[in-house]
């Protein structure tokens, strides 16, 4: 699958600009821009209208339910209400586009789905694929080893929290924030802002020392929890 180059206000796919906006901790993309990039339609808004109608008649699914309205800047410099979707919903809409340009995305989604089924049957495959992904991104073997160990320690910690009654995501976030403040003097959200990150995974931008401090904090918390239990 070809990568989409991301900037602050647009994403670029095969030379086509796709407007985007960062909302609620994730990127939202202009639907008509996605349609134009994958169909070369001269009237992407009309194409999108017909696509929604066709999908509704075919499957009963209203594609508009995956969208939300947001003001995006147009070529005339003015801002207009535009339908935008997050990454997950963008892939769902792409599945409905009958265009040769959309086929690579559809094949990629099918491949990812198949791989997830394989990982359910053999969880070790997930670890191998994660290592391969980090290698492909240019991380060193030493860094990857620490990152993978950190993931295992994090799972042990969340299992302990679950055993002690933590259920809601907000509870995990509060507990994680306390560990982060003890280790780095900042909550994860504050640390991401300090590093200039948005939706990116904070730990994927840790140095070796930061990974070690993070592991020490979470491993110590797990041990203390077990001793007190």
CORTANOR-V198852 format. One record per pair of residues at least 24 apart in sequence whose ideal C-beta (glycine too) atoms are under 10 Angstrom apart, sorted by the first residue. I is the first residue (numbers start at 1). J is the second residue. D is the distance in whole Angstrom. If there is no record, write none. Layout:
I,J,D  I,J,D
//
This chain:
1,104,6  1,105,7  1,107,8  1,108,4  1,109,9  1,111,9  1,112,9  2,104,7  2,105,9  2,108,10  4,29,9  4,37,9  4,87,10  6,198,10  6,199,10  8,198,9  9,72,9  9,73,8  10,72,10  10,73,10  11,37,9  12,37,9  13,37,5  13,38,8  13,101,10  14,38,9  14,101,8  16,40,9  16,101,10  17,75,10  18,90,9  19,70,10  19,72,5  19,73,7  19,74,9  19,82,7  19,84,8  20,70,10  20,72,8  20,84,8  21,70,6  21,71,8  21,72,7  21,73,10  21,82,9  21,84,6  22,198,6  22,199,7  23,68,8  23,70,7  23,84,8  23,86,8  24,68,10  24,86,9  25,189,9  25,192,10  25,198,8  25,199,6  26,86,5  26,87,7  26,88,9  26,198,9  26,199,6  27,84,9  27,85,10  27,86,7  27,87,7  27,90,9  27,198,8  27,199,6  28,67,9  28,68,7  28,70,7  28,72,9  28,82,10  28,83,10  28,84,4  28,85,6  28,86,5  28,87,9  28,89,9  28,90,9  29,72,10  29,83,10  29,84,6  29,85,6  29,86,8  29,87,8  29,89,9  29,90,6  29,93,10  30,70,9  30,72,6  30,82,5  30,83,7  30,84,6  30,85,9  30,90,10  31,63,8  31,64,9  31,66,9  31,67,6  31,82,8  31,83,5  31,84,7  31,85,6  31,89,9  31,90,8  31,93,7  32,72,10  32,82,7  32,83,7  32,84,10  33,72,9  33,82,9  33,84,9  34,84,10  34,85,8  34,90,6  34,93,7  34,94,7  34,97,8  34,102,10  34,105,10  35,93,8  35,94,9  35,97,7  35,99,9  35,102,10  37,99,10  37,101,8  37,102,10  38,93,10  38,94,7  38,97,6  38,99,5  38,100,9  38,101,5  38,102,5  38,103,10  38,104,10  38,105,8  39,97,7  39,98,9  39,99,5  39,100,9  39,101,7  39,102,8  40,99,8  40,101,7  41,99,9  45,82,10  45,83,10  47,97,9  47,99,9  48,83,8  48,93,9  48,97,10  51,93,8  51,96,6  51,97,7  51,98,9  52,83,10  52,93,9  52,96,9  54,96,8  54,98,9  55,92,10  55,93,9  55,95,10  55,96,5  55,97,10  58,96,9  59,96,8  61,92,9  61,96,8  63,89,9  63,92,8  63,93,6  63,96,7  65,89,9  66,90,8  66,91,10  66,92,6  66,93,7  67,93,8  87,199,9  127,151,9  127,152,9  134,204,8  137,204,8  139,204,8  140,208,9  142,208,7  143,204,10  143,206,9  143,207,8  143,208,6  143,211,7  145,208,10  145,211,10  146,206,9  146,207,10  146,208,6  146,209,10  146,210,10  146,211,4  146,212,7  146,214,9  146,215,7  147,203,7  147,204,8  147,206,8  147,208,10  147,211,6  147,214,10  147,215,10  149,211,8  149,212,10  149,215,6  149,219,10  150,203,7  150,206,8  150,210,10  150,211,5  150,212,9  150,214,6  150,215,5  150,218,8  150,219,9  151,203,8  151,215,10  152,215,9  152,219,10  153,214,8  153,215,5  153,216,9  153,217,9  153,218,5  153,219,5  153,220,10  153,221,10  153,222,7  154,203,9  154,214,8  154,215,9  154,218,6  154,219,10  154,222,9  155,218,10  155,222,10  156,218,8  156,219,8  156,221,10  156,222,5  156,223,10  156,225,10  156,226,9  157,217,9  157,218,5  157,219,8  157,220,10  157,221,6  157,222,5  157,223,10  157,225,8  158,218,9  158,222,9  159,222,8  160,218,10  160,221,8  160,222,5  160,223,9  160,224,9  160,225,5  160,226,6  160,229,8  161,221,9  161,222,9  161,225,7  163,225,8  163,226,9  163,229,7  164,225,6  164,226,10  164,228,9  164,229,7  175,218,10  175,221,8  176,217,10  176,218,9  176,221,10  178,217,9  178,221,9  179,214,8  179,216,10  179,217,5  179,218,6  179,220,9  179,221,6  180,213,10  180,214,8  180,217,8  180,218,10  181,217,10  182,213,10  182,217,6  182,220,9  182,221,9  183,210,9  183,212,10  183,213,5  183,214,6  183,215,10  183,216,7  183,217,4  183,218,9  183,220,10  184,210,8  184,213,7  184,214,8  184,217,9
//
